[in-house]
Amino acid sequence: MVQIRCKNNGVTKTFNEGVSLLEAYQVFSAELNLPYPPVSARVNNSSQGLKFRVWQNRDVEFVDVRDNSGMRVYVRSLCFVLYKATQDVFPNSRLYMEHPISRGYFCNFKKADGQPASIEDVSKIKQRMQEIINQDMPFRRTEAPIEEACRIFKERGYNDKVRLLETSGSIYCDYYTLGDTIDYYYGALLPSAGYLQVFGIEKYQEGMLLRIPDRKDPSKLAPLEAQPKTFDVFAENVRWNVIMGLQNVGAVNQACQRGEASKLIQVSEALQEKKIVQIAEEINERYHNPENPVRLVLITGPSSSGKTTFCKRLSIQLMACGLRPLSFSTDDYFVNREDTPKFPDGRYDFENIKAVDNVTMERDLKALLEGKKVEVPEYNFTTGKREYNGKRLQLGEGRILLIEGIHALNPMLTAQIADRFKYKVYISTLTSISLDDHNWIPTRDNRLLRRIIRDYNKGAFTAQQTIAQWPSVCEGEEKWIYPYQENADVMFNSALNIEFAVLRLHAEPILASVPKNAPEYSEAHRLLKFIHYFVPVSDKQIPPTSIMREFVGGSSFKY
Protein backbone atom coordinates (compact mmCIF):
# COMPACT_ATOMS: atom_id res chain seq x y z
CA MET A 1 0.00 0.00 0.00
CA VAL A 2 1.05 3.62 -0.61
CA GLN A 3 -0.04 6.88 0.88
CA ILE A 4 -0.84 9.90 -1.28
CA ARG A 5 -1.08 13.30 0.34
CA CYS A 6 -3.23 15.57 -1.81
CA LYS A 7 -1.73 19.07 -1.60
CA ASN A 8 -4.95 20.60 -2.93
CA ASN A 9 -6.64 19.96 0.43
CA GLY A 10 -3.95 18.44 2.68
CA VAL A 11 -5.80 15.10 2.99
CA THR A 12 -3.85 11.82 2.94
CA LYS A 13 -5.37 8.57 1.66
CA THR A 14 -4.11 5.01 1.24
CA PHE A 15 -4.09 3.23 -2.15
CA ASN A 16 -2.82 0.03 -3.70
CA GLU A 17 0.68 0.23 -5.14
CA GLY A 18 0.72 1.25 -8.78
CA VAL A 19 -2.43 3.38 -8.56
CA SER A 20 -2.64 5.95 -11.37
CA LEU A 21 -3.03 9.64 -10.63
CA LEU A 22 -6.35 9.57 -12.46
CA GLU A 23 -7.62 6.76 -10.21
CA ALA A 24 -6.40 8.62 -7.14
CA TYR A 25 -8.14 11.81 -8.27
CA GLN A 26 -11.43 9.95 -8.63
CA VAL A 27 -11.16 9.07 -4.94
CA PHE A 28 -10.20 12.60 -3.89
CA SER A 29 -12.57 14.43 -6.26
CA ALA A 30 -15.66 14.50 -4.04
CA GLU A 31 -13.76 16.41 -1.37
CA LEU A 32 -11.80 18.68 -3.72
CA ASN A 33 -14.63 20.32 -5.66
CA LEU A 34 -12.19 21.81 -8.21
CA PRO A 35 -13.70 24.43 -10.60
CA TYR A 36 -12.16 22.71 -13.66
CA PRO A 37 -11.11 19.09 -14.25
CA PRO A 38 -7.40 18.34 -13.73
CA VAL A 39 -5.23 17.72 -16.77
CA SER A 40 -1.98 16.83 -14.98
CA ALA A 41 -0.40 16.81 -11.53
CA ARG A 42 2.76 17.67 -9.68
CA VAL A 43 4.17 14.63 -7.92
CA ASN A 44 6.77 15.62 -5.33
CA ASN A 45 7.00 18.92 -7.23
CA SER A 46 7.64 17.22 -10.58
CA SER A 47 5.04 17.50 -13.37
CA GLN A 48 3.44 14.20 -14.42
CA GLY A 49 0.58 13.05 -16.62
CA LEU A 50 -2.59 11.62 -15.10
CA LYS A 51 -1.61 8.11 -16.22
CA PHE A 52 1.49 8.24 -14.03
CA ARG A 53 1.50 5.38 -11.51
CA VAL A 54 2.49 5.78 -7.86
CA TRP A 55 4.60 3.03 -6.28
CA GLN A 56 5.81 4.90 -3.18
CA ASN A 57 4.38 7.49 -0.79
CA ARG A 58 4.00 10.78 -2.63
CA ASP A 59 2.70 14.35 -2.38
CA VAL A 60 0.35 15.08 -5.29
CA GLU A 61 -1.13 18.38 -6.45
CA PHE A 62 -3.73 18.19 -9.22
CA VAL A 63 -3.67 21.09 -11.71
CA ASP A 64 -5.96 22.29 -14.50
CA VAL A 65 -5.28 24.41 -17.60
CA ARG A 66 -5.05 27.62 -15.56
CA ASP A 67 -1.68 26.33 -14.38
CA ASN A 68 1.27 26.70 -16.79
CA SER A 69 2.20 23.02 -16.63
CA GLY A 70 -1.43 22.01 -17.09
CA MET A 71 -1.79 24.25 -20.14
CA ARG A 72 1.33 22.72 -21.68
CA VAL A 73 -0.14 19.23 -21.31
CA TYR A 74 -3.43 20.38 -22.84
CA VAL A 75 -1.81 22.12 -25.83
CA ARG A 76 0.59 19.24 -26.54
CA SER A 77 -2.34 16.84 -26.60
CA LEU A 78 -4.32 19.18 -28.84
CA CYS A 79 -1.37 19.36 -31.25
CA PHE A 80 -1.35 15.57 -31.52
CA VAL A 81 -5.06 15.53 -32.33
CA LEU A 82 -4.46 18.20 -34.97
CA TYR A 83 -1.58 16.22 -36.45
CA LYS A 84 -3.62 13.02 -36.61
CA ALA A 85 -6.52 14.89 -38.21
CA THR A 86 -4.27 16.32 -40.93
CA GLN A 87 -2.88 12.86 -41.67
CA ASP A 88 -6.34 11.27 -41.77
CA VAL A 89 -7.83 13.93 -44.04
CA PHE A 90 -4.74 14.67 -46.15
CA PRO A 91 -2.36 11.66 -46.21
CA ASN A 92 1.33 12.48 -46.71
CA SER A 93 0.77 16.14 -45.76
CA ARG A 94 3.26 17.98 -43.54
CA LEU A 95 2.42 19.95 -40.41
CA TYR A 96 4.85 22.35 -38.75
CA MET A 97 3.96 23.82 -35.35
CA GLU A 98 6.00 26.99 -35.64
CA HIS A 99 5.35 29.57 -32.93
CA PRO A 100 2.79 31.22 -30.63
CA ILE A 101 0.85 34.13 -32.14
CA SER A 102 -2.46 35.92 -31.56
CA ARG A 103 -3.05 33.90 -28.33
CA GLY A 104 -2.82 30.67 -30.30
CA TYR A 105 -0.21 28.74 -32.28
CA PHE A 106 0.65 29.19 -35.94
CA CYS A 107 0.74 25.97 -37.95
CA ASN A 108 2.47 25.85 -41.33
CA PHE A 109 0.59 23.16 -43.25
CA LYS A 110 1.33 21.74 -46.68
CA LYS A 111 -0.69 19.08 -48.49
CA ALA A 112 1.03 16.28 -50.37
CA ASP A 113 1.19 18.45 -53.51
CA GLY A 114 2.84 21.28 -51.56
CA GLN A 115 -0.25 23.49 -51.52
CA PRO A 116 -1.45 25.21 -48.31
CA ALA A 117 -4.84 24.47 -46.79
CA SER A 118 -7.88 26.35 -48.04
CA ILE A 119 -10.70 27.49 -45.78
CA GLU A 120 -12.63 24.38 -46.81
CA ASP A 121 -9.61 22.18 -46.02
CA VAL A 122 -9.30 23.71 -42.54
CA SER A 123 -13.01 23.00 -41.98
CA LYS A 124 -12.45 19.32 -42.84
CA ILE A 125 -9.50 19.13 -40.47
CA LYS A 126 -11.52 20.70 -37.67
CA GLN A 127 -14.36 18.24 -38.27
CA ARG A 128 -11.96 15.29 -38.05
CA MET A 129 -10.45 16.71 -34.84
CA GLN A 130 -13.92 16.89 -33.31
CA GLU A 131 -14.60 13.27 -34.33
CA ILE A 132 -11.40 12.11 -32.61
CA ILE A 133 -12.37 14.05 -29.48
CA ASN A 134 -15.93 12.71 -29.52
CA GLN A 135 -14.55 9.15 -29.75
CA ASP A 136 -12.41 9.91 -26.68
CA MET A 137 -9.48 8.24 -28.43
CA PRO A 138 -6.76 7.36 -25.86
CA PHE A 139 -3.19 8.63 -25.99
CA ARG A 140 -0.85 5.69 -25.47
CA ARG A 141 2.73 6.10 -24.27
CA THR A 142 5.56 3.71 -25.16
CA GLU A 143 9.03 3.79 -23.65
CA ALA A 144 11.72 2.54 -26.02
CA PRO A 145 15.47 2.67 -26.55
CA ILE A 146 16.52 5.68 -28.62
CA GLU A 147 17.67 3.36 -31.43
CA GLU A 148 14.23 1.74 -31.63
CA ALA A 149 12.39 5.07 -31.58
CA CYS A 150 14.69 6.46 -34.28
CA ARG A 151 14.10 3.40 -36.45
CA ILE A 152 10.33 3.87 -36.18
CA PHE A 153 10.49 7.57 -37.00
CA LYS A 154 12.99 7.05 -39.83
CA GLU A 155 10.64 4.56 -41.49
CA ARG A 156 7.96 7.25 -41.50
CA GLY A 157 10.25 9.97 -42.82
CA TYR A 158 10.34 11.96 -39.55
CA ASN A 159 13.97 13.01 -39.93
CA ASP A 160 13.42 16.01 -37.65
CA LYS A 161 12.66 13.68 -34.73
CA VAL A 162 15.49 11.33 -35.64
CA ARG A 163 18.03 14.19 -35.56
CA LEU A 164 16.66 15.44 -32.23
CA LEU A 165 16.73 12.04 -30.52
CA GLU A 166 20.09 10.95 -31.95
CA THR A 167 21.76 14.11 -30.63
CA SER A 168 19.94 14.19 -27.27
CA GLY A 169 22.42 11.92 -25.51
CA SER A 170 19.55 9.92 -23.94
CA ILE A 171 19.33 6.13 -23.79
CA TYR A 172 15.53 5.80 -23.68
CA CYS A 173 12.65 8.04 -24.73
CA ASP A 174 8.86 8.03 -24.79
CA TYR A 175 6.78 8.19 -27.93
CA TYR A 176 3.00 8.32 -28.24
CA THR A 177 0.30 6.79 -30.40
CA LEU A 178 -3.20 8.09 -31.12
CA GLY A 179 -5.07 5.44 -33.05
CA ASP A 180 -2.64 4.42 -35.79
CA THR A 181 -0.68 7.70 -35.68
CA ILE A 182 2.72 7.89 -33.97
CA ASP A 183 4.40 11.06 -32.73
CA TYR A 184 6.94 12.38 -30.23
CA TYR A 185 6.37 15.01 -27.52
CA TYR A 186 8.80 16.16 -24.88
CA GLY A 187 6.24 16.13 -22.07
CA ALA A 188 3.20 14.28 -20.80
CA LEU A 189 -0.12 14.13 -22.65
CA LEU A 190 -3.70 13.80 -21.44
CA PRO A 191 -5.16 10.33 -20.86
CA SER A 192 -7.46 10.67 -23.89
CA ALA A 193 -8.71 13.12 -26.52
CA GLY A 194 -12.06 13.54 -24.78
CA TYR A 195 -10.48 16.00 -22.35
CA LEU A 196 -10.04 18.51 -25.21
CA GLN A 197 -13.46 20.11 -25.13
CA VAL A 198 -12.32 23.66 -25.92
CA PHE A 199 -10.31 24.30 -29.08
CA GLY A 200 -10.40 26.11 -32.40
CA ILE A 201 -8.63 25.86 -35.75
CA GLU A 202 -8.95 28.41 -38.51
CA LYS A 203 -7.24 29.72 -41.62
CA TYR A 204 -4.47 32.19 -40.71
CA GLN A 205 -2.05 33.84 -43.15
CA GLU A 206 -0.77 30.99 -45.39
CA GLY A 207 -1.33 28.40 -42.69
CA MET A 208 -3.62 27.72 -39.75
CA LEU A 209 -4.08 29.08 -36.24
CA LEU A 210 -4.65 26.55 -33.47
CA ARG A 211 -6.68 28.25 -30.76
CA ILE A 212 -6.58 27.21 -27.11
CA PRO A 213 -8.59 27.83 -23.92
CA ASP A 214 -8.45 31.13 -22.11
CA ARG A 215 -6.20 30.67 -19.09
CA LYS A 216 -8.50 32.75 -16.88
CA ASP A 217 -11.70 31.04 -18.06
CA PRO A 218 -10.88 27.66 -19.64
CA SER A 219 -14.51 27.12 -20.62
CA LYS A 220 -14.01 29.47 -23.59
CA LEU A 221 -11.35 30.19 -26.20
CA ALA A 222 -8.64 32.76 -25.57
CA PRO A 223 -9.65 35.94 -27.43
CA LEU A 224 -8.09 36.37 -30.86
CA GLU A 225 -5.53 39.18 -30.93
CA ALA A 226 -4.23 40.74 -34.15
CA GLN A 227 -0.41 40.67 -34.23
CA PRO A 228 0.64 41.24 -37.85
CA LYS A 229 4.00 42.85 -37.02
CA THR A 230 4.92 40.09 -34.58
CA PHE A 231 3.96 37.49 -37.17
CA ASP A 232 6.19 39.15 -39.78
CA VAL A 233 9.20 39.03 -37.42
CA PHE A 234 8.63 35.34 -36.75
CA ALA A 235 8.20 34.66 -40.49
CA GLU A 236 11.41 36.51 -41.33
CA ASN A 237 13.40 34.46 -38.82
CA VAL A 238 11.81 31.18 -39.94
CA ARG A 239 12.88 32.00 -43.52
CA TRP A 240 16.46 32.52 -42.34
CA ASN A 241 16.33 29.23 -40.43
CA VAL A 242 15.29 27.46 -43.63
CA ILE A 243 18.04 29.17 -45.66
CA MET A 244 20.64 28.13 -43.07
CA GLY A 245 19.17 24.61 -42.77
CA LEU A 246 18.49 25.11 -39.07
CA GLN A 247 14.73 24.66 -38.77
CA ASN A 248 15.02 22.51 -35.66
CA VAL A 249 17.26 21.70 -32.70
CA GLY A 250 18.48 18.41 -34.17
CA ALA A 251 19.95 20.28 -37.14
CA VAL A 252 21.66 22.80 -34.82
CA ASN A 253 23.05 19.95 -32.69
CA GLN A 254 24.46 18.19 -35.73
CA ALA A 255 26.09 21.41 -36.91
CA CYS A 256 27.68 21.88 -33.48
CA GLN A 257 28.93 18.30 -33.49
CA ARG A 258 30.56 19.01 -36.87
CA GLY A 259 32.45 21.89 -35.27
CA GLU A 260 30.35 24.65 -36.87
CA ALA A 261 29.20 26.37 -33.66
CA SER A 262 31.52 29.33 -34.21
CA LYS A 263 30.11 29.92 -37.70
CA LEU A 264 26.52 29.74 -36.44
CA ILE A 265 27.31 32.31 -33.77
CA GLN A 266 28.98 34.62 -36.29
CA VAL A 267 26.07 34.42 -38.75
CA SER A 268 23.46 34.96 -36.02
CA GLU A 269 25.34 37.97 -34.65
CA ALA A 270 25.79 39.36 -38.17
CA LEU A 271 22.06 39.11 -38.86
CA GLN A 272 21.30 41.01 -35.65
CA GLU A 273 23.89 43.68 -36.41
CA LYS A 274 22.48 44.06 -39.93
CA LYS A 275 19.04 44.67 -38.44
CA ILE A 276 20.40 47.22 -35.96
CA VAL A 277 22.14 49.06 -38.81
CA GLN A 278 18.87 49.17 -40.76
CA ILE A 279 17.05 50.60 -37.73
CA ALA A 280 19.75 53.22 -37.18
CA GLU A 281 19.63 54.29 -40.83
CA GLU A 282 15.85 54.63 -40.71
CA ILE A 283 16.05 56.74 -37.53
CA ASN A 284 18.74 58.91 -39.14
CA GLU A 285 16.57 59.43 -42.23
CA ARG A 286 13.61 60.46 -40.10
CA TYR A 287 15.80 62.69 -37.93
CA HIS A 288 16.52 64.80 -41.01
CA ASN A 289 12.93 64.70 -42.28
CA PRO A 290 11.30 68.08 -41.48
CA GLU A 291 7.84 66.51 -41.54
CA ASN A 292 8.71 63.70 -39.08
CA PRO A 293 11.76 64.96 -37.18
CA VAL A 294 12.45 62.07 -34.81
CA ARG A 295 14.14 63.22 -31.61
CA LEU A 296 13.02 60.48 -29.23
CA VAL A 297 13.70 56.74 -29.64
CA LEU A 298 11.56 54.65 -27.29
CA ILE A 299 12.82 51.09 -26.70
CA THR A 300 10.78 48.53 -24.83
CA GLY A 301 10.38 44.81 -24.41
CA PRO A 302 9.64 42.24 -21.73
CA SER A 303 12.05 41.19 -19.00
CA SER A 304 15.45 39.86 -20.16
CA SER A 305 14.85 40.68 -23.81
CA GLY A 306 18.16 42.55 -24.01
CA LYS A 307 16.90 46.12 -24.07
CA THR A 308 19.98 47.62 -22.42
CA THR A 309 22.56 46.06 -24.75
CA PHE A 310 20.38 46.74 -27.78
CA CYS A 311 20.23 50.40 -26.74
CA LYS A 312 24.03 50.57 -26.53
CA ARG A 313 24.54 48.85 -29.89
CA LEU A 314 21.97 51.11 -31.53
CA SER A 315 23.76 54.13 -30.07
CA ILE A 316 26.99 53.04 -31.79
CA GLN A 317 25.26 52.67 -35.16
CA LEU A 318 23.55 56.04 -34.74
CA MET A 319 26.96 57.59 -34.13
CA ALA A 320 28.16 55.91 -37.32
CA CYS A 321 25.29 57.77 -39.05
CA GLY A 322 26.56 61.08 -37.69
CA LEU A 323 24.12 61.46 -34.81
CA ARG A 324 25.04 61.94 -31.16
CA PRO A 325 22.73 59.82 -28.99
CA LEU A 326 21.96 60.36 -25.32
CA SER A 327 20.21 57.69 -23.29
CA PHE A 328 18.59 56.86 -19.99
CA SER A 329 16.20 54.28 -18.60
CA THR A 330 12.64 54.74 -17.43
CA ASP A 331 13.83 52.88 -14.31
CA ASP A 332 15.58 56.10 -13.25
CA TYR A 333 12.13 57.64 -12.84
CA PHE A 334 10.86 54.95 -10.48
CA VAL A 335 8.96 56.41 -7.56
CA ASN A 336 10.58 55.98 -4.17
CA ARG A 337 10.22 52.47 -2.79
CA GLU A 338 7.61 53.39 -0.19
CA ASP A 339 5.41 54.86 -2.95
CA THR A 340 5.64 51.79 -5.23
CA PRO A 341 2.29 50.05 -5.93
CA LYS A 342 1.78 46.72 -4.21
CA PHE A 343 0.01 43.46 -4.93
CA PRO A 344 -2.79 42.42 -2.55
CA ASP A 345 -0.32 40.19 -0.69
CA GLY A 346 1.96 43.16 0.02
CA ARG A 347 4.66 42.48 -2.59
CA TYR A 348 5.89 45.45 -4.64
CA ASP A 349 4.44 45.61 -8.17
CA PHE A 350 7.45 46.96 -10.06
CA GLU A 351 5.86 46.22 -13.47
CA ASN A 352 2.98 48.61 -12.77
CA ILE A 353 3.03 51.84 -14.79
CA LYS A 354 2.40 53.69 -11.53
CA ALA A 355 5.83 52.53 -10.34
CA VAL A 356 7.18 55.21 -12.70
CA ASP A 357 6.80 58.93 -12.03
CA ASN A 358 5.53 59.60 -15.55
CA VAL A 359 4.55 63.21 -14.72
CA THR A 360 8.14 64.18 -13.89
CA MET A 361 9.54 62.15 -16.75
CA GLU A 362 7.25 63.71 -19.33
CA ARG A 363 8.02 67.19 -17.98
CA ASP A 364 11.75 66.54 -18.42
CA LEU A 365 11.26 65.11 -21.92
CA LYS A 366 9.30 68.18 -23.05
CA ALA A 367 12.02 70.44 -21.69
CA LEU A 368 14.71 68.44 -23.49
CA LEU A 369 12.79 68.63 -26.78
CA GLU A 370 12.61 72.41 -26.33
CA GLY A 371 16.42 72.49 -26.19
CA LYS A 372 16.69 73.12 -22.45
CA LYS A 373 19.35 71.62 -20.21
CA VAL A 374 17.75 69.17 -17.76
CA GLU A 375 19.12 67.38 -14.72
CA VAL A 376 17.82 63.82 -14.88
CA PRO A 377 17.62 61.47 -11.90
CA GLU A 378 19.39 58.18 -11.25
CA TYR A 379 17.57 55.53 -9.25
CA ASN A 380 19.42 53.94 -6.35
CA PHE A 381 18.11 50.39 -6.18
CA THR A 382 19.91 49.78 -2.89
CA THR A 383 18.19 52.60 -1.01
CA GLY A 384 15.03 52.60 -3.12
CA LYS A 385 15.34 56.34 -3.72
CA ARG A 386 15.46 58.54 -6.80
CA GLU A 387 18.60 60.67 -6.61
CA TYR A 388 19.90 63.72 -8.47
CA ASN A 389 23.67 63.39 -8.84
CA GLY A 390 24.41 66.14 -11.36
CA LYS A 391 23.64 64.19 -14.55
CA ARG A 392 22.53 66.85 -17.03
CA LEU A 393 21.31 66.33 -20.60
CA GLN A 394 20.64 68.72 -23.46
CA LEU A 395 19.50 68.01 -27.00
CA GLY A 396 21.54 70.20 -29.31
CA GLU A 397 22.23 69.87 -33.03
CA GLY A 398 22.62 66.21 -34.03
CA ARG A 399 21.48 64.99 -30.63
CA ILE A 400 18.85 62.28 -30.26
CA LEU A 401 17.47 60.77 -27.05
CA LEU A 402 17.16 57.01 -26.48
CA ILE A 403 14.89 55.84 -23.66
CA GLU A 404 14.63 52.17 -22.73
CA GLY A 405 12.33 50.51 -20.23
CA ILE A 406 9.37 48.17 -19.96
CA HIS A 407 6.88 51.06 -20.19
CA ALA A 408 8.57 53.01 -22.99
CA LEU A 409 5.75 52.34 -25.50
CA ASN A 410 2.95 52.95 -23.03
CA PRO A 411 1.09 56.05 -24.30
CA MET A 412 0.70 57.31 -20.71
CA LEU A 413 4.44 57.91 -20.53
CA THR A 414 4.67 60.37 -23.43
CA ALA A 415 1.06 61.40 -24.00
CA GLN A 416 1.87 65.11 -24.39
CA ILE A 417 4.65 64.57 -26.94
CA ALA A 418 3.65 64.47 -30.63
CA ASP A 419 4.11 61.09 -32.33
CA ARG A 420 6.14 62.64 -35.16
CA PHE A 421 9.00 63.14 -32.69
CA LYS A 422 8.99 59.47 -31.64
CA TYR A 423 10.47 56.31 -33.09
CA LYS A 424 9.28 53.18 -31.25
CA VAL A 425 11.22 49.91 -31.00
CA TYR A 426 9.92 46.67 -29.53
CA ILE A 427 12.49 44.00 -28.67
CA SER A 428 11.88 40.44 -27.54
CA THR A 429 13.21 36.89 -27.81
CA LEU A 430 10.92 35.56 -30.55
CA THR A 431 12.39 32.07 -30.63
CA SER A 432 11.72 30.79 -34.14
CA ILE A 433 13.62 27.50 -34.00
CA SER A 434 11.69 24.36 -32.94
CA LEU A 435 12.66 21.14 -31.20
CA ASP A 436 11.10 19.28 -34.12
CA ASP A 437 8.19 19.81 -36.51
CA HIS A 438 5.57 19.38 -33.77
CA ASN A 439 7.37 20.75 -30.69
CA TRP A 440 8.03 24.50 -30.61
CA ILE A 441 10.14 26.26 -28.00
CA PRO A 442 8.19 28.60 -25.69
CA THR A 443 9.55 32.13 -26.16
CA ARG A 444 9.35 32.79 -22.43
CA ASP A 445 11.74 29.92 -21.66
CA ASN A 446 14.52 31.82 -23.40
CA ARG A 447 13.96 34.92 -21.29
CA LEU A 448 13.49 32.97 -18.06
CA LEU A 449 16.82 31.17 -18.51
CA ARG A 450 18.52 34.48 -19.29
CA ARG A 451 17.06 36.05 -16.16
CA ILE A 452 17.95 33.10 -13.91
CA ILE A 453 21.58 33.22 -15.08
CA ARG A 454 21.88 37.02 -14.81
CA ASP A 455 20.24 37.19 -11.37
CA TYR A 456 22.51 34.43 -10.07
CA ASN A 457 25.71 35.90 -11.54
CA LYS A 458 24.92 39.31 -10.04
CA GLY A 459 24.22 37.77 -6.65
CA ALA A 460 20.76 39.33 -6.76
CA PHE A 461 18.58 36.21 -6.54
CA THR A 462 18.89 32.44 -6.45
CA ALA A 463 17.27 30.38 -9.20
CA GLN A 464 14.51 29.49 -6.75
CA GLN A 465 13.77 33.15 -6.06
CA THR A 466 13.81 34.12 -9.74
CA ILE A 467 11.44 31.30 -10.64
CA ALA A 468 9.15 32.29 -7.76
CA GLN A 469 8.98 35.87 -9.07
CA TRP A 470 8.48 34.89 -12.71
CA PRO A 471 4.66 34.46 -12.71
CA SER A 472 4.12 38.01 -11.42
CA VAL A 473 6.64 39.31 -13.96
CA CYS A 474 4.74 37.61 -16.78
CA GLU A 475 1.44 38.89 -15.44
CA GLY A 476 2.82 42.42 -15.49
CA GLU A 477 4.02 41.97 -19.06
CA GLU A 478 0.59 40.81 -20.17
CA LYS A 479 -0.93 43.93 -18.65
CA TRP A 480 1.65 46.64 -19.29
CA ILE A 481 3.85 45.62 -22.26
CA TYR A 482 2.19 43.28 -24.76
CA PRO A 483 -0.87 45.51 -25.41
CA TYR A 484 1.46 48.11 -26.98
CA GLN A 485 3.93 45.95 -28.92
CA GLU A 486 2.07 46.27 -32.22
CA ASN A 487 2.38 50.08 -31.95
CA ALA A 488 6.12 49.82 -32.57
CA ASP A 489 7.69 51.22 -35.72
CA VAL A 490 10.00 48.22 -35.79
CA MET A 491 10.42 44.92 -33.94
CA PHE A 492 13.79 43.39 -33.13
CA ASN A 493 14.34 39.73 -32.31
CA SER A 494 17.16 39.28 -29.78
CA ALA A 495 17.08 35.46 -29.79
CA LEU A 496 19.96 33.50 -31.34
CA ASN A 497 19.58 30.07 -32.95
CA ILE A 498 22.42 28.67 -30.89
CA GLU A 499 21.50 30.47 -27.66
CA PHE A 500 20.11 27.52 -25.67
CA ALA A 501 23.25 25.51 -26.43
CA VAL A 502 25.33 28.29 -24.85
CA LEU A 503 22.95 28.92 -21.96
CA ARG A 504 22.95 25.21 -21.05
CA LEU A 505 26.43 25.23 -19.48
CA HIS A 506 25.55 28.30 -17.41
CA ALA A 507 22.04 27.21 -16.41
CA GLU A 508 22.60 23.57 -15.42
CA PRO A 509 24.43 24.08 -12.11
CA ILE A 510 22.21 27.02 -11.17
CA LEU A 511 18.95 25.11 -11.80
CA ALA A 512 20.33 22.04 -10.02
CA SER A 513 20.61 24.12 -6.84
CA VAL A 514 16.81 24.39 -6.46
CA PRO A 515 15.83 21.99 -3.64
CA LYS A 516 13.38 19.22 -4.45
CA ASN A 517 11.08 20.18 -1.59
CA ALA A 518 10.57 23.69 -3.01
CA PRO A 519 7.51 24.50 -5.15
CA GLU A 520 9.88 26.04 -7.71
CA TYR A 521 11.56 22.66 -8.25
CA SER A 522 8.87 21.72 -10.78
CA GLU A 523 9.88 24.54 -13.11
CA ALA A 524 13.61 24.04 -12.51
CA HIS A 525 13.25 20.33 -13.30
CA ARG A 526 11.33 21.10 -16.50
CA LEU A 527 13.95 23.58 -17.68
CA LEU A 528 16.78 21.16 -16.90
CA LYS A 529 15.07 18.44 -18.90
CA PHE A 530 14.44 20.87 -21.75
CA ILE A 531 17.99 22.23 -22.14
CA HIS A 532 19.39 18.69 -22.25
CA TYR A 533 18.07 18.49 -25.82
CA PHE A 534 20.86 20.90 -26.81
CA VAL A 535 24.48 19.94 -27.44
CA PRO A 536 26.37 22.28 -25.07
CA VAL A 537 28.50 25.04 -26.61
CA SER A 538 31.07 27.22 -24.82
CA ASP A 539 30.44 30.97 -24.74
CA LYS A 540 34.05 31.70 -25.75
CA GLN A 541 32.99 32.49 -29.33
CA ILE A 542 30.24 34.92 -28.24
CA PRO A 543 31.51 38.44 -29.02
CA PRO A 544 31.79 40.94 -26.13
CA THR A 545 29.14 43.19 -27.70
CA SER A 546 26.56 40.38 -28.01
CA ILE A 547 23.19 40.76 -26.32
CA MET A 548 23.90 37.38 -24.70
CA ARG A 549 26.80 38.95 -22.79
CA GLU A 550 24.26 40.99 -20.81
CA PHE A 551 23.22 37.70 -19.18
CA VAL A 552 26.23 35.33 -19.18
CA GLY A 553 28.79 38.05 -18.42
CA GLY A 554 31.88 39.24 -20.27
CA SER A 555 30.29 42.22 -22.02
CA SER A 556 32.47 45.10 -23.20
CA PHE A 557 29.61 47.48 -22.36
CA LYS A 558 29.24 49.05 -18.93
CA TYR A 559 25.84 48.55 -17.31
Protein Blocks (a to p, Z undefined) as FASTA:
>chain_A
ZZdddfknopacdddehiafklmmmmmmmmnopabdcfbdceehiacdfkbccfbdcddd
dddfkbmklmmmmmmmmmmmmmmmmmmmmghiacddfbgcehiacdddddfkopacdfkl
mmmmmmmmmmmmmnopacddddddfklmmmmmmmnopaklmmmmmmnopabdcdddehja
ccddfbdcdfblklmmbccdddehjbdcdddddfklmmbccdddddfklmmmmmmmmmmm
mmnopabfklmmmmmmnopmmmmmmmmmmmmmmmmmmmmmmmmmmmmmmklccfbdcddd
dehklmmmmmmmmmmmmmmnopacddddfklmpccfklpccdfkopacfkbmklpcfklm
mmmmmmmmnopacddddddfknopacdehiacdddehiacddddfklmgmklmmmpcfkl
pccdddddddfbdfblmlccdfklmmmmmmmmmmmmnomacfklmmmmmmmmmmmmmmmm
mmmmmmpfbdcdfbdfklmmmmmmmmmmmmmmpcfkbmklmmmmmmmmmmmmpccddfkl
pcfkbmklmmngoiabdZZ
